């Protein structure tokens, strides 16, 4: 029973880690695309 439970837990941990990795990757892409625009708008706003 312990071996079955251990493998099930390992699968869940791997699944969660895989999802978290892709979520973090998607968030990183969003931040990478948004930050340059925010920096430009802030710079232009301060300059004006």
HELIX and SHEET records of a PDB file:
HELIX    1   1 UNK A    2  UNK A   47  1                                  46    
END                                                                             
